């Protein structure tokens, strides 16, 4: 499956620079998939629901993006005017 092999860094000609994956990238791709029309969009949305909550050294940034994606995907992202 495409989602199991996409990396977090690429060269300009599209070759992966590392096999690592980024939870934050997965989260933001799932939000972008909401506007997509390709059948693959469902897999991107499902990927963020299935990934564990980020931990370790990148937990703050990746965790924040993960939380924002979950709010957006669940329809609970709200903007409150001051």
Backbone torsions as a table, in degrees:
resi	resn	phi	psi	omega
1	UNK	NA	146.6	-178.2
2	UNK	-59.2	-41.5	-175.5
3	UNK	-67.8	-22.2	-179.7
4	UNK	-82.2	-10.6	-176.8
5	UNK	-123.3	4.0	178.2
6	UNK	-85.1	137.6	-173.6
7	UNK	-97.3	-179.8	179.9
8	UNK	-100.4	-3.2	178.2
9	UNK	-143.9	139.4	-179.7
10	UNK	-136.1	156.7	171.1
11	UNK	-78.5	171.3	179.9
12	UNK	-64.7	-24.0	178.2
13	UNK	-94.7	10.8	171.2
14	UNK	92.2	11.9	178.6
15	UNK	-91.1	135.4	180.0
16	UNK	-63.3	138.0	176.4
17	UNK	-90.8	-23.1	178.7
18	UNK	-152.3	158.3	178.3
19	UNK	-84.9	-1.9	-176.6
20	UNK	-68.7	151.8	176.2
21	UNK	-115.9	152.9	-178.9
22	UNK	-115.6	119.7	177.6
23	UNK	-59.2	-34.0	178.4
24	UNK	-66.9	-39.7	177.8
25	UNK	-66.2	-41.6	177.7
26	UNK	-61.1	-42.4	-179.6
27	UNK	-62.6	-46.4	-177.7
28	UNK	-71.8	-32.9	175.3
29	UNK	-65.2	-33.5	179.0
30	UNK	-68.3	-37.0	177.4
31	UNK	-68.7	-41.5	177.4
32	UNK	-63.0	-31.6	-179.6
33	UNK	-65.9	-20.2	177.2
34	UNK	-61.1	-29.1	-179.4
35	UNK	-94.5	-3.6	-176.4
36	UNK	-79.5	161.9	177.8
37	UNK	-116.8	-5.0	-179.6
38	UNK	-74.7	147.9	177.9
39	UNK	-62.1	-22.1	179.9
40	UNK	-68.7	-13.9	-176.6
41	UNK	-59.9	-34.8	179.8
42	UNK	-61.4	-38.6	179.4
43	UNK	-65.8	-37.4	178.1
44	UNK	-66.2	-40.6	178.7
45	UNK	-67.2	-42.9	179.7
46	UNK	-63.5	-33.3	-176.7
47	UNK	-60.8	-38.5	-178.6
48	UNK	-73.4	-32.5	177.4
49	UNK	-69.3	-31.5	-176.4
50	UNK	-88.2	-17.8	-178.3
51	UNK	-77.8	146.6	179.0
52	UNK	-71.0	159.9	175.8
53	UNK	-61.9	130.3	-177.3
54	UNK	-59.6	141.7	174.7
55	UNK	-140.0	179.4	179.9
56	UNK	86.4	-161.8	-173.2
57	UNK	-60.2	-33.8	-178.0
58	UNK	-96.2	17.1	-171.4
59	UNK	-65.2	-29.8	-177.7
60	UNK	-68.6	-56.1	-177.7
61	UNK	-67.4	-52.6	-179.7
62	UNK	-63.3	-37.6	179.1
63	UNK	-66.1	-38.4	177.3
64	UNK	-64.1	-45.7	178.1
65	UNK	-64.7	-37.4	177.9
66	UNK	-62.7	-46.2	179.8
67	UNK	-63.3	-44.5	179.4
68	UNK	-63.7	-38.3	177.8
69	UNK	-65.0	-42.9	179.1
70	UNK	-62.9	-39.0	176.6
71	UNK	-62.6	-45.5	-179.1
72	UNK	-65.5	-46.3	-176.5
73	UNK	-67.6	-30.3	-179.1
74	UNK	-86.6	-6.1	-179.5
75	UNK	80.9	16.4	-178.5
76	UNK	-106.6	8.8	177.2
77	UNK	-78.3	120.9	-177.7
78	UNK	-128.0	148.2	174.6
79	UNK	-112.4	123.2	-179.9
80	UNK	-104.7	122.3	179.5
81	UNK	-71.7	146.1	-179.8
82	UNK	-67.8	NA	NA
